[in-house]
């Protein structure tokens, strides 16, 4: 069961951390709501997701997108630090799964190539979009487009490169990412049916609090959480 304090970061954490989390979220993307299956705690100077809650899923993403007025975009997100191999080169990076909506919810842009499509997502295609740090670590000066990397020995073809974003407010390298379709991440790489995070973008800053409360109510009802 998803704990009450774990439903939505901006409205469900302790009051003492509310402003701090809101500042972090604001820098991640305009009008962004972050829904976590876990609890946000500060560790080592950074806000981190804790706990091992396994009930937030892709059905929740679909339901929110269909039932919540005032939402512009909804994107599932799952991330794990993993080894990525290209030929004899090996690096540890943040392998993440999401949908095409990830670009607009998190303010990422494509520098070259393309983002994977909704069809790629539904089929669980073995394609990936890669950040500048990962390119530097395993490709050097070579163009990564069209090349194949391996994650858990599974081949993924690089079809796109992200524009550089640099460090976030916590000093985390936002370019140290390799993004694949969420179905590929869950079914092929992790062999799980749950996600840790949903990004939701409100259509207006004016109604962001109202949308957040609606999301909280819906998820509490769906997962049978009492006040």
C-alpha positions as CSV (number, residue, x, y, z in Angstrom):
1,X,0.0,0.0,0.0
2,X,1.2,3.5,-0.8
3,X,1.7,5.4,2.4
4,X,-0.2,8.7,2.9
5,X,3.0,10.7,3.2
6,X,4.2,9.1,0.0
7,X,1.4,10.0,-2.5
8,X,2.5,13.4,-3.7
9,X,5.7,15.1,-2.8
10,X,4.6,18.7,-2.8
11,X,1.5,18.2,-0.6
12,X,2.2,15.0,1.4
13,X,5.6,15.5,3.1
14,X,6.2,17.1,6.5
15,X,5.7,20.8,6.7
16,X,9.3,21.5,7.6
17,X,10.4,20.2,4.2
18,X,7.6,21.7,2.0
19,X,9.4,24.8,0.8
20,X,12.6,22.9,0.1
21,X,10.9,20.3,-2.0
22,X,8.8,23.0,-3.8
23,X,12.0,24.8,-4.8
24,X,13.5,21.6,-6.2
25,X,10.4,20.8,-8.1
26,X,10.1,24.3,-9.6
27,X,13.6,23.9,-11.1
28,X,12.8,20.5,-12.6
29,X,10.0,21.9,-14.7
30,X,7.3,24.5,-14.8
31,X,3.9,23.5,-13.2
32,X,5.4,20.1,-12.4
33,X,3.9,17.7,-9.8
34,X,6.0,14.8,-8.7
35,X,4.1,11.7,-7.4
36,X,6.3,9.2,-5.5
37,X,5.7,5.7,-4.3
38,X,7.9,6.3,-1.3
39,X,9.0,9.1,1.0
40,X,11.3,12.0,0.3
41,X,14.0,12.4,2.9
42,X,17.2,14.4,3.0
43,X,20.3,12.2,3.0
44,X,23.8,13.3,2.3
45,X,22.7,16.8,1.6
46,X,20.2,15.7,-1.1
47,X,16.5,14.9,-1.2
48,X,16.2,11.2,-1.9
49,X,13.3,8.8,-2.4
50,X,13.2,6.1,0.3
51,X,11.1,3.0,0.9
52,X,10.3,0.1,-1.4
53,X,6.6,0.6,-2.3
54,X,5.5,-1.5,-5.2
55,X,1.9,-0.6,-5.9
56,X,2.2,2.6,-8.1
57,X,1.8,1.4,-11.7
58,X,1.1,2.3,-15.3
59,X,-2.6,1.9,-14.8
60,X,-2.4,4.8,-12.3
61,X,-0.8,6.9,-15.1
62,X,-3.6,6.2,-17.5
63,X,-6.3,6.8,-14.9
64,X,-4.8,10.2,-13.9
65,X,-4.5,11.3,-17.6
66,X,-8.1,10.5,-18.2
67,X,-9.8,11.5,-15.0
68,X,-8.0,14.6,-13.7
69,X,-9.0,17.9,-15.3
70,X,-6.3,20.5,-15.4
71,X,-3.5,18.1,-16.3
72,X,-1.5,18.9,-19.5
73,X,0.8,15.9,-19.4
74,X,1.4,12.7,-17.3
75,X,4.6,10.6,-17.6
76,X,5.6,7.5,-15.7
77,X,9.3,7.3,-14.6
78,X,11.5,4.5,-13.3
79,X,15.3,4.9,-12.9
80,X,18.1,2.8,-11.7
81,X,21.9,3.1,-11.8
82,X,23.2,0.3,-14.0
83,X,26.1,-0.8,-16.1
84,X,26.0,0.1,-19.8
85,X,28.4,-1.5,-22.3
86,X,29.5,-0.4,-25.7
87,X,32.1,-2.7,-27.4
88,X,34.8,-3.0,-24.7
89,X,33.8,0.2,-22.9
90,X,31.7,0.0,-19.7
91,X,30.2,2.7,-17.6
92,X,27.7,3.1,-14.8
93,X,24.9,5.5,-15.6
94,X,21.3,6.3,-14.7
95,X,19.1,4.0,-16.9
96,X,15.6,5.4,-16.9
97,X,12.3,4.4,-18.5
98,X,9.5,6.8,-19.4
99,X,7.2,7.8,-22.3
100,X,7.5,10.5,-25.0
101,X,5.8,12.9,-22.6
102,X,9.0,12.9,-20.5
103,X,10.5,15.6,-22.7
104,X,7.9,18.2,-21.9
105,X,7.3,17.3,-18.3
106,X,11.0,17.5,-17.4
107,X,12.1,20.1,-19.9
108,X,14.5,18.0,-21.9
109,X,15.2,18.6,-25.6
110,X,16.6,16.5,-28.4
111,X,19.9,17.7,-29.8
112,X,20.1,15.2,-32.6
113,X,18.2,12.1,-33.8
114,X,14.8,11.7,-32.3
115,X,12.8,10.7,-29.3
116,X,11.3,7.3,-29.2
117,X,7.6,7.1,-30.3
118,X,4.4,6.0,-28.6
119,X,4.6,2.9,-30.8
120,X,8.1,2.2,-29.5
121,X,6.7,2.6,-26.0
122,X,3.8,0.2,-26.5
123,X,6.0,-2.4,-28.2
124,X,8.7,-2.2,-25.6
125,X,11.2,-1.4,-28.4
126,X,14.9,-1.7,-27.7
127,X,15.8,1.9,-28.5
128,X,17.3,4.7,-26.3
129,X,18.0,8.4,-26.1
130,X,21.3,9.3,-24.4
131,X,22.7,12.2,-22.4
132,X,26.0,14.0,-23.0
133,X,27.8,12.6,-20.0
134,X,27.1,9.0,-21.1
135,X,28.3,9.8,-24.6
136,X,31.5,11.2,-23.2
137,X,32.0,8.1,-20.9
138,X,31.6,5.4,-23.5
139,X,31.7,7.0,-27.0
140,X,34.2,9.8,-26.5
141,X,34.1,11.9,-29.6
142,X,32.2,9.3,-31.7
143,X,28.7,10.0,-32.9
144,X,26.5,7.6,-30.8
145,X,23.5,7.6,-33.2
146,X,22.7,4.2,-34.7
147,X,25.2,2.5,-32.4
148,X,24.1,-0.3,-30.0
149,X,24.7,-0.4,-26.2
150,X,23.9,-3.3,-23.9
151,X,22.0,-3.1,-20.6
152,X,22.0,-6.4,-18.7
153,X,23.2,-7.9,-22.0
154,X,20.1,-6.6,-23.8
155,X,20.9,-4.6,-26.9
156,X,19.5,-1.1,-27.3
157,X,20.0,1.1,-30.4
158,X,20.7,4.8,-29.8
159,X,18.2,6.9,-31.8
160,X,18.5,10.3,-30.1
161,X,20.8,12.6,-28.0
162,X,19.6,15.0,-25.4
163,X,20.6,18.7,-25.3
164,X,22.9,19.3,-22.4
165,X,21.1,20.3,-19.1
166,X,24.0,20.4,-16.6
167,X,23.6,20.0,-12.9
168,X,20.3,20.3,-11.0
169,X,19.9,22.2,-7.8
170,X,21.2,19.3,-5.8
171,X,24.3,19.0,-7.9
172,X,23.1,15.9,-9.8
173,X,24.2,15.6,-13.4
174,X,21.1,15.6,-15.5
175,X,23.1,14.6,-18.6
176,X,24.1,11.3,-17.0
177,X,21.0,9.5,-18.3
178,X,20.1,6.8,-20.8
179,X,16.3,6.8,-21.4
180,X,14.4,3.9,-22.9
181,X,10.6,3.3,-23.3
182,X,9.0,2.5,-19.9
183,X,7.7,-0.8,-21.1
184,X,11.2,-1.8,-22.2
185,X,12.5,-0.7,-18.7
186,X,9.9,-2.7,-16.8
187,X,9.5,-5.8,-18.9
188,X,13.0,-6.3,-20.4
189,X,15.4,-4.7,-18.0
190,X,13.9,-4.8,-14.5
191,X,11.2,-7.5,-14.8
192,X,8.8,-5.6,-12.6
193,X,5.3,-4.2,-13.0
194,X,5.5,-1.2,-10.7
195,X,7.0,2.3,-11.0
196,X,8.5,4.7,-8.4
197,X,7.5,8.0,-9.8
198,X,4.9,9.8,-12.0
199,X,5.5,13.3,-13.3
200,X,2.4,15.3,-13.9
201,X,2.3,18.8,-15.5
202,X,-0.6,21.1,-14.7
203,X,-1.9,23.2,-17.5
204,X,-1.7,26.4,-15.5
205,X,0.3,27.6,-12.4
206,X,-3.0,29.0,-11.1
207,X,-4.6,25.6,-10.6
208,X,-1.6,23.6,-9.6
209,X,-2.7,23.2,-5.9
210,X,-6.2,22.2,-7.0
211,X,-4.8,19.6,-9.4
212,X,-2.4,18.2,-6.7
213,X,-5.3,17.7,-4.3
214,X,-7.3,15.9,-7.0
215,X,-4.4,13.6,-7.7
216,X,-4.0,12.9,-4.0
217,X,-7.7,12.1,-3.6
218,X,-7.8,9.8,-6.6
219,X,-4.7,7.9,-5.6
220,X,-5.8,7.5,-2.0
221,X,-9.1,6.1,-3.3
222,X,-7.5,3.8,-5.8
223,X,-5.0,2.4,-3.3
224,X,-7.5,2.4,-0.4
225,X,-5.5,4.9,1.8
226,X,-7.4,6.4,4.7
227,X,-6.7,9.9,6.0
